[in-house]
Amino acid sequence: MPVIIMITIKHDGCILCVGCSSVCPTNAIELIGTRMEHFPEKCIDCGICVRTCPANVIEMHPKKKSEKSADKK
């Protein structure tokens, strides 16, 4: 069974450089107002955004079971 990955952005440390958005091949991260927003339905879990972020505020981690069931609602 494949592991489901979740991307999180720590908004309080984000410097809004939009580097993550500019390298994302599926446009899964966008600047909306004054925050970088992640759109999981577009994300292919490639991790390019994580490696590109100069502030190290983007993380990839396995999704918890409670998060999986919450997505189905």
mmCIF file of the N, C-alpha and C atoms, coordinates in Angstrom:
data_MODEL
# 
_entry.id   MODEL 
# 
loop_
_atom_site.group_PDB 
_atom_site.id 
_atom_site.type_symbol 
_atom_site.label_atom_id 
_atom_site.label_alt_id 
_atom_site.label_comp_id 
_atom_site.label_asym_id 
_atom_site.label_entity_id 
_atom_site.label_seq_id 
_atom_site.pdbx_PDB_ins_code 
_atom_site.Cartn_x 
_atom_site.Cartn_y 
_atom_site.Cartn_z 
_atom_site.occupancy 
_atom_site.B_iso_or_equiv 
_atom_site.pdbx_formal_charge 
_atom_site.auth_seq_id 
_atom_site.auth_comp_id 
_atom_site.auth_asym_id 
_atom_site.auth_atom_id 
_atom_site.pdbx_PDB_model_num 
ATOM 1   N N  . MET A 1 1  ? 0.845   -1.181 0.000   1.00 0.00 ? 1  MET A N  1 
ATOM 2   C CA . MET A 1 1  ? 0.000   0.000  0.000   1.00 0.00 ? 1  MET A CA 1 
ATOM 3   C C  . MET A 1 1  ? 0.891   1.245  0.000   1.00 0.00 ? 1  MET A C  1 
ATOM 4   N N  . PRO A 1 2  ? 0.686   2.170  -0.943  1.00 0.00 ? 2  PRO A N  1 
ATOM 5   C CA . PRO A 1 2  ? 1.533   3.366  -0.998  1.00 0.00 ? 2  PRO A CA 1 
ATOM 6   C C  . PRO A 1 2  ? 1.287   4.291  0.188   1.00 0.00 ? 2  PRO A C  1 
ATOM 7   N N  . VAL A 1 3  ? 2.344   4.975  0.596   1.00 0.00 ? 3  VAL A N  1 
ATOM 8   C CA . VAL A 1 3  ? 2.234   5.936  1.692   1.00 0.00 ? 3  VAL A CA 1 
ATOM 9   C C  . VAL A 1 3  ? 1.669   7.236  1.133   1.00 0.00 ? 3  VAL A C  1 
ATOM 10  N N  . ILE A 1 4  ? 0.689   7.780  1.816   1.00 0.00 ? 4  ILE A N  1 
ATOM 11  C CA . ILE A 1 4  ? 0.118   9.060  1.411   1.00 0.00 ? 4  ILE A CA 1 
ATOM 12  C C  . ILE A 1 4  ? 0.917   10.158 2.096   1.00 0.00 ? 4  ILE A C  1 
ATOM 13  N N  . ILE A 1 5  ? 1.406   11.099 1.312   1.00 0.00 ? 5  ILE A N  1 
ATOM 14  C CA . ILE A 1 5  ? 2.237   12.181 1.822   1.00 0.00 ? 5  ILE A CA 1 
ATOM 15  C C  . ILE A 1 5  ? 1.402   13.445 1.977   1.00 0.00 ? 5  ILE A C  1 
ATOM 16  N N  . MET A 1 6  ? 1.727   14.207 2.990   1.00 0.00 ? 6  MET A N  1 
ATOM 17  C CA . MET A 1 6  ? 1.061   15.482 3.221   1.00 0.00 ? 6  MET A CA 1 
ATOM 18  C C  . MET A 1 6  ? 2.127   16.576 3.260   1.00 0.00 ? 6  MET A C  1 
ATOM 19  N N  . ILE A 1 7  ? 1.880   17.663 2.573   1.00 0.00 ? 7  ILE A N  1 
ATOM 20  C CA . ILE A 1 7  ? 2.763   18.831 2.591   1.00 0.00 ? 7  ILE A CA 1 
ATOM 21  C C  . ILE A 1 7  ? 2.170   19.836 3.568   1.00 0.00 ? 7  ILE A C  1 
ATOM 22  N N  . THR A 1 8  ? 3.008   20.385 4.425   1.00 0.00 ? 8  THR A N  1 
ATOM 23  C CA . THR A 1 8  ? 2.557   21.459 5.309   1.00 0.00 ? 8  THR A CA 1 
ATOM 24  C C  . THR A 1 8  ? 3.482   22.657 5.144   1.00 0.00 ? 8  THR A C  1 
ATOM 25  N N  . ILE A 1 9  ? 2.910   23.839 5.319   1.00 0.00 ? 9  ILE A N  1 
ATOM 26  C CA . ILE A 1 9  ? 3.668   25.087 5.255   1.00 0.00 ? 9  ILE A CA 1 
ATOM 27  C C  . ILE A 1 9  ? 3.511   25.788 6.595   1.00 0.00 ? 9  ILE A C  1 
ATOM 28  N N  . LYS A 1 10 ? 4.621   26.098 7.241   1.00 0.00 ? 10 LYS A N  1 
ATOM 29  C CA . LYS A 1 10 ? 4.592   26.865 8.491   1.00 0.00 ? 10 LYS A CA 1 
ATOM 30  C C  . LYS A 1 10 ? 4.524   28.340 8.102   1.00 0.00 ? 10 LYS A C  1 
ATOM 31  N N  . HIS A 1 11 ? 3.317   28.859 8.053   1.00 0.00 ? 11 HIS A N  1 
ATOM 32  C CA . HIS A 1 11 ? 3.082   30.203 7.526   1.00 0.00 ? 11 HIS A CA 1 
ATOM 33  C C  . HIS A 1 11 ? 3.801   31.302 8.302   1.00 0.00 ? 11 HIS A C  1 
ATOM 34  N N  . ASP A 1 12 ? 3.965   31.122 9.602   1.00 0.00 ? 12 ASP A N  1 
ATOM 35  C CA . ASP A 1 12 ? 4.589   32.186 10.392  1.00 0.00 ? 12 ASP A CA 1 
ATOM 36  C C  . ASP A 1 12 ? 6.063   32.384 10.052  1.00 0.00 ? 12 ASP A C  1 
ATOM 37  N N  . GLY A 1 13 ? 6.711   31.396 9.457   1.00 0.00 ? 13 GLY A N  1 
ATOM 38  C CA . GLY A 1 13 ? 8.114   31.532 9.081   1.00 0.00 ? 13 GLY A CA 1 
ATOM 39  C C  . GLY A 1 13 ? 8.332   31.781 7.595   1.00 0.00 ? 13 GLY A C  1 
ATOM 40  N N  . CYS A 1 14 ? 7.254   31.739 6.825   1.00 0.00 ? 14 CYS A N  1 
ATOM 41  C CA . CYS A 1 14 ? 7.347   31.905 5.372   1.00 0.00 ? 14 CYS A CA 1 
ATOM 42  C C  . CYS A 1 14 ? 7.732   33.344 5.027   1.00 0.00 ? 14 CYS A C  1 
ATOM 43  N N  . ILE A 1 15 ? 8.710   33.496 4.135   1.00 0.00 ? 15 ILE A N  1 
ATOM 44  C CA . ILE A 1 15 ? 9.162   34.835 3.738   1.00 0.00 ? 15 ILE A CA 1 
ATOM 45  C C  . ILE A 1 15 ? 8.514   35.295 2.429   1.00 0.00 ? 15 ILE A C  1 
ATOM 46  N N  . LEU A 1 16 ? 7.555   34.534 1.933   1.00 0.00 ? 16 LEU A N  1 
ATOM 47  C CA . LEU A 1 16 ? 6.788   34.866 0.731   1.00 0.00 ? 16 LEU A CA 1 
ATOM 48  C C  . LEU A 1 16 ? 7.667   35.129 -0.492  1.00 0.00 ? 16 LEU A C  1 
ATOM 49  N N  . CYS A 1 17 ? 8.716   34.348 -0.637  1.00 0.00 ? 17 CYS A N  1 
ATOM 50  C CA . CYS A 1 17 ? 9.611   34.518 -1.790  1.00 0.00 ? 17 CYS A CA 1 
ATOM 51  C C  . CYS A 1 17 ? 9.019   33.914 -3.062  1.00 0.00 ? 17 CYS A C  1 
ATOM 52  N N  . VAL A 1 18 ? 7.993   33.102 -2.936  1.00 0.00 ? 18 VAL A N  1 
ATOM 53  C CA . VAL A 1 18 ? 7.289   32.356 -3.979  1.00 0.00 ? 18 VAL A CA 1 
ATOM 54  C C  . VAL A 1 18 ? 8.181   31.381 -4.762  1.00 0.00 ? 18 VAL A C  1 
ATOM 55  N N  . GLY A 1 19 ? 9.326   31.045 -4.193  1.00 0.00 ? 19 GLY A N  1 
ATOM 56  C CA . GLY A 1 19 ? 10.205  30.064 -4.827  1.00 0.00 ? 19 GLY A CA 1 
ATOM 57  C C  . GLY A 1 19 ? 9.529   28.719 -4.986  1.00 0.00 ? 19 GLY A C  1 
ATOM 58  N N  . CYS A 1 20 ? 8.792   28.302 -3.974  1.00 0.00 ? 20 CYS A N  1 
ATOM 59  C CA . CYS A 1 20 ? 8.097   27.011 -4.016  1.00 0.00 ? 20 CYS A CA 1 
ATOM 60  C C  . CYS A 1 20 ? 7.075   26.980 -5.149  1.00 0.00 ? 20 CYS A C  1 
ATOM 61  N N  . SER A 1 21 ? 6.348   28.062 -5.283  1.00 0.00 ? 21 SER A N  1 
ATOM 62  C CA . SER A 1 21 ? 5.335   28.164 -6.324  1.00 0.00 ? 21 SER A CA 1 
ATOM 63  C C  . SER A 1 21 ? 5.954   28.153 -7.718  1.00 0.00 ? 21 SER A C  1 
ATOM 64  N N  . SER A 1 22 ? 7.076   28.824 -7.857  1.00 0.00 ? 22 SER A N  1 
ATOM 65  C CA . SER A 1 22 ? 7.701   28.923 -9.181  1.00 0.00 ? 22 SER A CA 1 
ATOM 66  C C  . SER A 1 22 ? 8.315   27.605 -9.654  1.00 0.00 ? 22 SER A C  1 
ATOM 67  N N  . VAL A 1 23 ? 8.670   26.705 -8.736  1.00 0.00 ? 23 VAL A N  1 
ATOM 68  C CA . VAL A 1 23 ? 9.261   25.423 -9.148  1.00 0.00 ? 23 VAL A CA 1 
ATOM 69  C C  . VAL A 1 23 ? 8.264   24.268 -9.168  1.00 0.00 ? 23 VAL A C  1 
ATOM 70  N N  . CYS A 1 24 ? 7.080   24.470 -8.650  1.00 0.00 ? 24 CYS A N  1 
ATOM 71  C CA . CYS A 1 24 ? 6.094   23.381 -8.579  1.00 0.00 ? 24 CYS A CA 1 
ATOM 72  C C  . CYS A 1 24 ? 5.586   23.029 -9.981  1.00 0.00 ? 24 CYS A C  1 
ATOM 73  N N  . PRO A 1 25 ? 5.780   21.776 -10.413 1.00 0.00 ? 25 PRO A N  1 
ATOM 74  C CA . PRO A 1 25 ? 5.376   21.394 -11.768 1.00 0.00 ? 25 PRO A CA 1 
ATOM 75  C C  . PRO A 1 25 ? 3.866   21.313 -11.973 1.00 0.00 ? 25 PRO A C  1 
ATOM 76  N N  . THR A 1 26 ? 3.099   21.274 -10.885 1.00 0.00 ? 26 THR A N  1 
ATOM 77  C CA . THR A 1 26 ? 1.644   21.158 -11.022 1.00 0.00 ? 26 THR A CA 1 
ATOM 78  C C  . THR A 1 26 ? 0.898   22.368 -10.467 1.00 0.00 ? 26 THR A C  1 
ATOM 79  N N  . ASN A 1 27 ? 1.624   23.422 -10.118 1.00 0.00 ? 27 ASN A N  1 
ATOM 80  C CA . ASN A 1 27 ? 1.016   24.633 -9.544  1.00 0.00 ? 27 ASN A CA 1 
ATOM 81  C C  . ASN A 1 27 ? 0.190   24.330 -8.299  1.00 0.00 ? 27 ASN A C  1 
ATOM 82  N N  . ALA A 1 28 ? 0.713   23.454 -7.458  1.00 0.00 ? 28 ALA A N  1 
ATOM 83  C CA . ALA A 1 28 ? 0.008   23.053 -6.242  1.00 0.00 ? 28 ALA A CA 1 
ATOM 84  C C  . ALA A 1 28 ? 0.236   24.014 -5.078  1.00 0.00 ? 28 ALA A C  1 
ATOM 85  N N  . ILE A 1 29 ? 1.113   25.002 -5.259  1.00 0.00 ? 29 ILE A N  1 
ATOM 86  C CA . ILE A 1 29 ? 1.337   26.029 -4.240  1.00 0.00 ? 29 ILE A CA 1 
ATOM 87  C C  . ILE A 1 29 ? 1.199   27.384 -4.922  1.00 0.00 ? 29 ILE A C  1 
ATOM 88  N N  . GLU A 1 30 ? 0.370   28.248 -4.322  1.00 0.00 ? 30 GLU A N  1 
ATOM 89  C CA . GLU A 1 30 ? 0.134   29.570 -4.895  1.00 0.00 ? 30 GLU A CA 1 
ATOM 90  C C  . GLU A 1 30 ? 0.122   30.618 -3.795  1.00 0.00 ? 30 GLU A C  1 
ATOM 91  N N  . LEU A 1 31 ? 0.501   31.837 -4.167  1.00 0.00 ? 31 LEU A N  1 
ATOM 92  C CA . LEU A 1 31 ? 0.383   32.968 -3.258  1.00 0.00 ? 31 LEU A CA 1 
ATOM 93  C C  . LEU A 1 31 ? -1.050  33.462 -3.329  1.00 0.00 ? 31 LEU A C  1 
ATOM 94  N N  . ILE A 1 32 ? -1.749  33.355 -2.201  1.00 0.00 ? 32 ILE A N  1 
ATOM 95  C CA . ILE A 1 32 ? -3.126  33.823 -2.100  1.00 0.00 ? 32 ILE A CA 1 
ATOM 96  C C  . ILE A 1 32 ? -3.141  34.901 -1.016  1.00 0.00 ? 32 ILE A C  1 
ATOM 97  N N  . GLY A 1 33 ? -3.311  36.137 -1.412  1.00 0.00 ? 33 GLY A N  1 
ATOM 98  C CA . GLY A 1 33 ? -3.262  37.236 -0.441  1.00 0.00 ? 33 GLY A CA 1 
ATOM 99  C C  . GLY A 1 33 ? -1.860  37.378 0.118   1.00 0.00 ? 33 GLY A C  1 
ATOM 100 N N  . THR A 1 34 ? -1.731  37.099 1.402   1.00 0.00 ? 34 THR A N  1 
ATOM 101 C CA . THR A 1 34 ? -0.424  37.204 2.065   1.00 0.00 ? 34 THR A CA 1 
ATOM 102 C C  . THR A 1 34 ? 0.058   35.854 2.587   1.00 0.00 ? 34 THR A C  1 
ATOM 103 N N  . ARG A 1 35 ? -0.392  34.754 1.958   1.00 0.00 ? 35 ARG A N  1 
ATOM 104 C CA . ARG A 1 35 ? 0.004   33.400 2.384   1.00 0.00 ? 35 ARG A CA 1 
ATOM 105 C C  . ARG A 1 35 ? 0.250   32.515 1.179   1.00 0.00 ? 35 ARG A C  1 
ATOM 106 N N  . MET A 1 36 ? 1.179   31.602 1.351   1.00 0.00 ? 36 MET A N  1 
ATOM 107 C CA . MET A 1 36 ? 1.361   30.554 0.355   1.00 0.00 ? 36 MET A CA 1 
ATOM 108 C C  . MET A 1 36 ? 0.363   29.455 0.716   1.00 0.00 ? 36 MET A C  1 
ATOM 109 N N  . GLU A 1 37 ? -0.448  29.066 -0.236  1.00 0.00 ? 37 GLU A N  1 
ATOM 110 C CA . GLU A 1 37 ? -1.454  28.027 -0.001  1.00 0.00 ? 37 GLU A CA 1 
ATOM 111 C C  . GLU A 1 37 ? -1.104  26.788 -0.815  1.00 0.00 ? 37 GLU A C  1 
ATOM 112 N N  . HIS A 1 38 ? -1.290  25.630 -0.189  1.00 0.00 ? 38 HIS A N  1 
ATOM 113 C CA . HIS A 1 38 ? -1.017  24.335 -0.826  1.00 0.00 ? 38 HIS A CA 1 
ATOM 114 C C  . HIS A 1 38 ? -2.337  23.690 -1.217  1.00 0.00 ? 38 HIS A C  1 
ATOM 115 N N  . PHE A 1 39 ? -2.398  23.166 -2.436  1.00 0.00 ? 39 PHE A N  1 
ATOM 116 C CA . PHE A 1 39 ? -3.589  22.498 -2.944  1.00 0.00 ? 39 PHE A CA 1 
ATOM 117 C C  . PHE A 1 39 ? -3.265  21.016 -3.141  1.00 0.00 ? 39 PHE A C  1 
ATOM 118 N N  . PRO A 1 40 ? -3.568  20.183 -2.129  1.00 0.00 ? 40 PRO A N  1 
ATOM 119 C CA . PRO A 1 40 ? -3.181  18.765 -2.162  1.00 0.00 ? 40 PRO A CA 1 
ATOM 120 C C  . PRO A 1 40 ? -3.721  17.997 -3.364  1.00 0.00 ? 40 PRO A C  1 
ATOM 121 N N  . GLU A 1 41 ? -4.859  18.409 -3.892  1.00 0.00 ? 41 GLU A N  1 
ATOM 122 C CA . GLU A 1 41 ? -5.432  17.693 -5.033  1.00 0.00 ? 41 GLU A CA 1 
ATOM 123 C C  . GLU A 1 41 ? -4.579  17.851 -6.296  1.00 0.00 ? 41 GLU A C  1 
ATOM 124 N N  . LYS A 1 42 ? -3.743  18.878 -6.342  1.00 0.00 ? 42 LYS A N  1 
ATOM 125 C CA . LYS A 1 42 ? -2.840  19.093 -7.480  1.00 0.00 ? 42 LYS A CA 1 
ATOM 126 C C  . LYS A 1 42 ? -1.447  18.503 -7.238  1.00 0.00 ? 42 LYS A C  1 
ATOM 127 N N  . CYS A 1 43 ? -1.107  18.247 -5.991  1.00 0.00 ? 43 CYS A N  1 
ATOM 128 C CA . CYS A 1 43 ? 0.252   17.868 -5.586  1.00 0.00 ? 43 CYS A CA 1 
ATOM 129 C C  . CYS A 1 43 ? 0.594   16.435 -6.011  1.00 0.00 ? 43 CYS A C  1 
ATOM 130 N N  . ILE A 1 44 ? 1.819   16.257 -6.530  1.00 0.00 ? 44 ILE A N  1 
ATOM 131 C CA . ILE A 1 44 ? 2.296   14.922 -6.915  1.00 0.00 ? 44 ILE A CA 1 
ATOM 132 C C  . ILE A 1 44 ? 3.385   14.425 -5.960  1.00 0.00 ? 44 ILE A C  1 
ATOM 133 N N  . ASP A 1 45 ? 3.563   15.104 -4.844  1.00 0.00 ? 45 ASP A N  1 
ATOM 134 C CA . ASP A 1 45 ? 4.505   14.703 -3.785  1.00 0.00 ? 45 ASP A CA 1 
ATOM 135 C C  . ASP A 1 45 ? 5.948   14.568 -4.276  1.00 0.00 ? 45 ASP A C  1 
ATOM 136 N N  . CYS A 1 46 ? 6.367   15.447 -5.167  1.00 0.00 ? 46 CYS A N  1 
ATOM 137 C CA . CYS A 1 46 ? 7.731   15.356 -5.710  1.00 0.00 ? 46 CYS A CA 1 
ATOM 138 C C  . CYS A 1 46 ? 8.779   15.924 -4.756  1.00 0.00 ? 46 CYS A C  1 
ATOM 139 N N  . GLY A 1 47 ? 8.383   16.838 -3.861  1.00 0.00 ? 47 GLY A N  1 
ATOM 140 C CA . GLY A 1 47 ? 9.307   17.396 -2.879  1.00 0.00 ? 47 GLY A CA 1 
ATOM 141 C C  . GLY A 1 47 ? 10.177  18.534 -3.366  1.00 0.00 ? 47 GLY A C  1 
ATOM 142 N N  . ILE A 1 48 ? 9.979   18.974 -4.593  1.00 0.00 ? 48 ILE A N  1 
ATOM 143 C CA . ILE A 1 48 ? 10.792  20.077 -5.111  1.00 0.00 ? 48 ILE A CA 1 
ATOM 144 C C  . ILE A 1 48 ? 10.591  21.335 -4.271  1.00 0.00 ? 48 ILE A C  1 
ATOM 145 N N  . CYS A 1 49 ? 9.381   21.597 -3.848  1.00 0.00 ? 49 CYS A N  1 
ATOM 146 C CA . CYS A 1 49 ? 9.102   22.787 -3.033  1.00 0.00 ? 49 CYS A CA 1 
ATOM 147 C C  . CYS A 1 49 ? 9.857   22.738 -1.707  1.00 0.00 ? 49 CYS A C  1 
ATOM 148 N N  . VAL A 1 50 ? 9.935   21.566 -1.117  1.00 0.00 ? 50 VAL A N  1 
ATOM 149 C CA . VAL A 1 50 ? 10.629  21.399 0.163   1.00 0.00 ? 50 VAL A CA 1 
ATOM 150 C C  . VAL A 1 50 ? 12.108  21.727 0.003   1.00 0.00 ? 50 VAL A C  1 
ATOM 151 N N  . ARG A 1 51 ? 12.713  21.197 -1.036  1.00 0.00 ? 51 ARG A N  1 
ATOM 152 C CA . ARG A 1 51 ? 14.145  21.424 -1.277  1.00 0.00 ? 51 ARG A CA 1 
ATOM 153 C C  . ARG A 1 51 ? 14.448  22.865 -1.680  1.00 0.00 ? 51 ARG A C  1 
ATOM 154 N N  . THR A 1 52 ? 13.486  23.561 -2.265  1.00 0.00 ? 52 THR A N  1 
ATOM 155 C CA . THR A 1 52 ? 13.693  24.921 -2.762  1.00 0.00 ? 52 THR A CA 1 
ATOM 156 C C  . THR A 1 52 ? 13.505  25.987 -1.692  1.00 0.00 ? 52 THR A C  1 
ATOM 157 N N  . CYS A 1 53 ? 12.712  25.720 -0.685  1.00 0.00 ? 53 CYS A N  1 
ATOM 158 C CA . CYS A 1 53 ? 12.342  26.736 0.309   1.00 0.00 ? 53 CYS A CA 1 
ATOM 159 C C  . CYS A 1 53 ? 13.556  27.229 1.109   1.00 0.00 ? 53 CYS A C  1 
ATOM 160 N N  . PRO A 1 54 ? 13.927  28.518 0.967   1.00 0.00 ? 54 PRO A N  1 
ATOM 161 C CA . PRO A 1 54 ? 15.081  29.041 1.703   1.00 0.00 ? 54 PRO A CA 1 
ATOM 162 C C  . PRO A 1 54 ? 14.819  29.202 3.199   1.00 0.00 ? 54 PRO A C  1 
ATOM 163 N N  . ALA A 1 55 ? 13.548  29.281 3.580   1.00 0.00 ? 55 ALA A N  1 
ATOM 164 C CA . ALA A 1 55 ? 13.191  29.446 4.991   1.00 0.00 ? 55 ALA A CA 1 
ATOM 165 C C  . ALA A 1 55 ? 12.950  28.109 5.687   1.00 0.00 ? 55 ALA A C  1 
ATOM 166 N N  . ASN A 1 56 ? 12.986  27.011 4.930   1.00 0.00 ? 56 ASN A N  1 
ATOM 167 C CA . ASN A 1 56 ? 12.751  25.661 5.474   1.00 0.00 ? 56 ASN A CA 1 
ATOM 168 C C  . ASN A 1 56 ? 11.432  25.547 6.231   1.00 0.00 ? 56 ASN A C  1 
ATOM 169 N N  . VAL A 1 57 ? 10.372  26.099 5.655   1.00 0.00 ? 57 VAL A N  1 
ATOM 170 C CA . VAL A 1 57 ? 9.071   26.047 6.321   1.00 0.00 ? 57 VAL A CA 1 
ATOM 171 C C  . VAL A 1 57 ? 8.094   25.083 5.650   1.00 0.00 ? 57 VAL A C  1 
ATOM 172 N N  . ILE A 1 58 ? 8.538   24.401 4.595   1.00 0.00 ? 58 ILE A N  1 
ATOM 173 C CA . ILE A 1 58 ? 7.677   23.422 3.927   1.00 0.00 ? 58 ILE A CA 1 
ATOM 174 C C  . ILE A 1 58 ? 8.170   22.035 4.302   1.00 0.00 ? 58 ILE A C  1 
ATOM 175 N N  . GLU A 1 59 ? 7.247   21.195 4.737   1.00 0.00 ? 59 GLU A N  1 
ATOM 176 C CA . GLU A 1 59 ? 7.605   19.845 5.171   1.00 0.00 ? 59 GLU A CA 1 
ATOM 177 C C  . GLU A 1 59 ? 6.726   18.817 4.482   1.00 0.00 ? 59 GLU A C  1 
ATOM 178 N N  . MET A 1 60 ? 7.297   17.637 4.261   1.00 0.00 ? 60 MET A N  1 
ATOM 179 C CA . MET A 1 60 ? 6.546   16.484 3.770   1.00 0.00 ? 60 MET A CA 1 
ATOM 180 C C  . MET A 1 60 ? 6.547   15.442 4.873   1.00 0.00 ? 60 MET A C  1 
ATOM 181 N N  . HIS A 1 61 ? 5.401   14.861 5.141   1.00 0.00 ? 61 HIS A N  1 
ATOM 182 C CA . HIS A 1 61 ? 5.329   13.789 6.126   1.00 0.00 ? 61 HIS A CA 1 
ATOM 183 C C  . HIS A 1 61 ? 4.159   12.876 5.802   1.00 0.00 ? 61 HIS A C  1 
ATOM 184 N N  . PRO A 1 62 ? 4.211   11.638 6.273   1.00 0.00 ? 62 PRO A N  1 
ATOM 185 C CA . PRO A 1 62 ? 3.099   10.716 6.028   1.00 0.00 ? 62 PRO A CA 1 
ATOM 186 C C  . PRO A 1 62 ? 1.827   11.248 6.669   1.00 0.00 ? 62 PRO A C  1 
ATOM 187 N N  . LYS A 1 63 ? 0.739   11.044 5.984   1.00 0.00 ? 63 LYS A N  1 
ATOM 188 C CA . LYS A 1 63 ? -0.555  11.471 6.498   1.00 0.00 ? 63 LYS A CA 1 
ATOM 189 C C  . LYS A 1 63 ? -1.016  10.507 7.578   1.00 0.00 ? 63 LYS A C  1 
ATOM 190 N N  . LYS A 1 64 ? -1.563  11.042 8.652   1.00 0.00 ? 64 LYS A N  1 
ATOM 191 C CA . LYS A 1 64 ? -2.086  10.207 9.734   1.00 0.00 ? 64 LYS A CA 1 
ATOM 192 C C  . LYS A 1 64 ? -3.448  9.661  9.337   1.00 0.00 ? 64 LYS A C  1 
ATOM 193 N N  . LYS A 1 65 ? -3.825  8.535  9.943   1.00 0.00 ? 65 LYS A N  1 
ATOM 194 C CA . LYS A 1 65 ? -5.114  7.919  9.623   1.00 0.00 ? 65 LYS A CA 1 
ATOM 195 C C  . LYS A 1 65 ? -6.269  8.882  9.858   1.00 0.00 ? 65 LYS A C  1 
ATOM 196 N N  . SER A 1 66 ? -6.221  9.670  10.919  1.00 0.00 ? 66 SER A N  1 
ATOM 197 C CA . SER A 1 66 ? -7.306  10.606 11.203  1.00 0.00 ? 66 SER A CA 1 
ATOM 198 C C  . SER A 1 66 ? -7.408  11.665 10.113  1.00 0.00 ? 66 SER A C  1 
ATOM 199 N N  . GLU A 1 67 ? -6.275  12.053 9.512   1.00 0.00 ? 67 GLU A N  1 
ATOM 200 C CA . GLU A 1 67 ? -6.275  13.030 8.430   1.00 0.00 ? 67 GLU A CA 1 
ATOM 201 C C  . GLU A 1 67 ? -6.841  12.419 7.155   1.00 0.00 ? 67 GLU A C  1 
ATOM 202 N N  . LYS A 1 68 ? -6.583  11.131 6.926   1.00 0.00 ? 68 LYS A N  1 
ATOM 203 C CA . LYS A 1 68 ? -7.117  10.451 5.750   1.00 0.00 ? 68 LYS A CA 1 
ATOM 204 C C  . LYS A 1 68 ? -8.635  10.412 5.805   1.00 0.00 ? 68 LYS A C  1 
ATOM 205 N N  . SER A 1 69 ? -9.182  10.050 6.954   1.00 0.00 ? 69 SER A N  1 
ATOM 206 C CA . SER A 1 69 ? -10.633 9.940  7.060   1.00 0.00 ? 69 SER A CA 1 
ATOM 207 C C  . SER A 1 69 ? -11.293 11.304 7.010   1.00 0.00 ? 69 SER A C  1 
ATOM 208 N N  . ALA A 1 70 ? -10.625 12.342 7.491   1.00 0.00 ? 70 ALA A N  1 
ATOM 209 C CA . ALA A 1 70 ? -11.183 13.693 7.456   1.00 0.00 ? 70 ALA A CA 1 
ATOM 210 C C  . ALA A 1 70 ? -11.291 14.190 6.020   1.00 0.00 ? 70 ALA A C  1 
ATOM 211 N N  . ASP A 1 71 ? -10.374 13.763 5.142   1.00 0.00 ? 71 ASP A N  1 
ATOM 212 C CA . ASP A 1 71 ? -10.407 14.171 3.746   1.00 0.00 ? 71 ASP A CA 1 
ATOM 213 C C  . ASP A 1 71 ? -11.616 13.608 3.014   1.00 0.00 ? 71 ASP A C  1 
ATOM 214 N N  . LYS A 1 72 ? -12.135 12.480 3.471   1.00 0.00 ? 72 LYS A N  1 
ATOM 215 C CA . LYS A 1 72 ? -13.252 11.826 2.798   1.00 0.00 ? 72 LYS A CA 1 
ATOM 216 C C  . LYS A 1 72 ? -14.580 12.508 3.089   1.00 0.00 ? 72 LYS A C  1 
ATOM 217 N N  . LYS A 1 73 ? -14.629 13.355 4.114   1.00 0.00 ? 73 LYS A N  1 
ATOM 218 C CA . LYS A 1 73 ? -15.890 14.016 4.487   1.00 0.00 ? 73 LYS A CA 1 
ATOM 219 C C  . LYS A 1 73 ? -16.199 15.170 3.579   1.00 0.00 ? 73 LYS A C  1 
# 
